[in-house]
Amino acid sequence: MDLTDRVAVVTGASSGIGEATARALAREGCAVVLAARREDRLERIASEIESELGLGEEDGDGEEEKRTLVVPTDVADEDDVASLIERTQEVFGRIDILVNNAGILRSDPVADADRADLQKQVQVNLLGTMNTTHAALPAVLESGGGDIVAVSSMNVRYPAEKGSAYTASKCGVNGFCRSLRKEMSDEDVRVTIVMPGPVASEMNDWEQWDGRPLNPADVAEAIVFAVSRPAHVELPEITVNTTDKLG
């Protein structure tokens, strides 16, 4: 499927998998909405995308072509999420792809963990995915269908020590998406769960690993592959792991 002129919203786009995905979708012709809390990072990334692809230049009518949009967003805040979707529709008029990538990780034993940290991981990773999907789905349906993608984790299958809240939140993401997929069975909306293994990003202390972790671009490539399949092809769950032994 040609992604030219499709509109993609990417949360957690200020670094890591989200940044790599926004860049990759833009290269495929998408208009990209970058959402995260760090506005300065988003503005820099949007500027680099436009520069790389020659975007932001005037079209034949003398108007500047707009292919990126920055919307500072905390996915745990319902008002922020509502503003994200409203602003996207104001500028681009539609939403075809939603990539739920925003997430946080705190590595603490349960007995020693701060309760607020445990709750925050559920609020951002799970409820953030639910908030954004709930807000964006009517626009995706109105556009004639599209793709809902959620970045989960291989921790769902192989839980890590000191990662109980993170693992629980990602198990919730998987359950939410699997149920949503059934709801969308009669609609032209595909729901894909992407489960990466260890990724070299701000979220992980990847330098402690003995092997080679994934690059964010490795995961972004899988996301682009999923949303660019022919309309009759759905990839419900994708695992992306490294071949190197870690730890």
Secondary structure as UniProt FT lines:
FT   TURN            4..5
FT   STRAND          7..11
FT   TURN            13..14
FT   HELIX           16..27
FT   TURN            28..29
FT   STRAND          31..36
FT   HELIX           39..53
FT   TURN            54..56
FT   TURN            60..61
FT   STRAND          68..72
FT   TURN            75..76
FT   HELIX           78..92
FT   STRAND          97..100
FT   HELIX           110..112
FT   HELIX           115..121
FT   HELIX           122..127
FT   HELIX           128..142
FT   TURN            143..144
FT   STRAND          146..151
FT   HELIX           154..156
FT   TURN            161..162
FT   HELIX           164..183
FT   TURN            184..188
FT   STRAND          189..196
FT   TURN            202..203
FT   HELIX           206..208
FT   HELIX           216..227
FT   TURN            231..232
FT   STRAND          237..240
//
